[in-house]
Amino acid sequence: MEEFMLPCLNKQLFGIDCLGCGAQRALVLVLQGEFSAAFKMFPAIYPILILLLFLVTNLFYKFKGDWYIKAGLIVVSAAVIIGAYIYKMSFLIN
């Protein structure tokens, strides 16, 4: 399955991981049932999947205050992505 994955252009050009590096592999790991390995690969996989699940559900069922839920899930996902990236980069530098 990895032969069908898109390469990280940032890593190829600059040799540095981008904020989304590992997301494709983490999704494959989730689909294979390797949940802890997926989290180690890309910690934001679960907030993003919850956000996507909510967005799809919200297409069919409207919730009161759904905008606040969407905004909160987006903020949580972004915070996990940025936090994990800073954590990963701090270990690469040291």
C-alpha angles and dihedrals in degrees: 000000000000091000088069095051122107114247120237105254092196092055092046094050102035104017092235127114117247126223091266099045109133097021095112093046091046091053090052090049091051090051089050091051096250095132101162092044089052090052092049090049096049117357094196093064093096099048089047092049090049089050092050091047091051092048092052092045090048090058089066103027122040118213129199107251093012090147090063092050091050092047092048093049091048091051092048092048092049092047092051092047093050094041093050091047093052090047092050094046093048090059093047092053096047 
